[in-house]
Amino acid sequence: MARKDGKRVTVTLRSTEGTGTSYTTSKNRLNQRERLEVRKYDRVLRRHVLFRETR
């Protein structure tokens, strides 16, 4: 089983359109210092929108 040494952290991606839809994913804290931005599918709007990492 893999070690949990704290290099990867679980983050929440929230929709920028204000629908309340969110995804959870993990990122490497050492390689990606800035907030994550990904275009993903919003199930409420039924289209792809920008999702940003929340803290």
C-alpha positions in Angstrom: 0.0 0.0 0.0 1.2 3.5 -0.7 2.6 5.8 1.9 0.7 8.8 3.1 3.5 11.3 3.6 1.6 14.5 2.8 2.8 15.3 -0.7 -0.6 14.8 -2.2 -3.6 16.7 -0.8 -7.4 16.3 -1.5 -8.9 19.5 -3.0 -12.5 20.5 -3.8 -13.3 22.0 -7.2 -16.4 24.2 -7.1 -18.3 25.5 -10.1 -17.8 29.2 -11.0 -21.4 29.5 -12.2 -22.8 29.4 -8.7 -24.8 26.2 -9.0 -23.2 24.5 -6.0 -21.8 21.6 -8.0 -18.5 20.3 -6.8 -15.9 17.6 -7.6 -13.1 16.3 -5.4 -9.7 15.4 -6.7 -6.1 15.2 -5.4 -3.1 17.2 -6.5 0.6 17.2 -5.7 1.4 20.0 -3.3 5.0 20.3 -4.3 4.5 20.6 -8.1 1.3 22.7 -8.2 1.4 25.6 -5.8 -1.3 27.7 -7.4 -5.0 26.9 -7.3 -6.3 24.3 -9.8 -8.7 25.4 -12.6 -10.3 22.7 -14.8 -13.2 22.7 -17.2 -15.6 20.0 -16.1 -19.2 19.0 -16.7 -21.8 20.8 -14.5 -24.8 18.5 -14.0 -27.2 21.3 -13.1 -26.5 23.4 -16.2 -25.8 20.3 -18.3 -22.7 21.9 -20.0 -19.0 22.2 -19.4 -18.0 25.2 -17.2 -14.9 26.3 -15.3 -14.3 24.7 -11.9 -11.8 26.3 -9.4 -10.1 24.9 -6.3 -11.6 26.1 -3.0 -9.8 26.0 0.3 
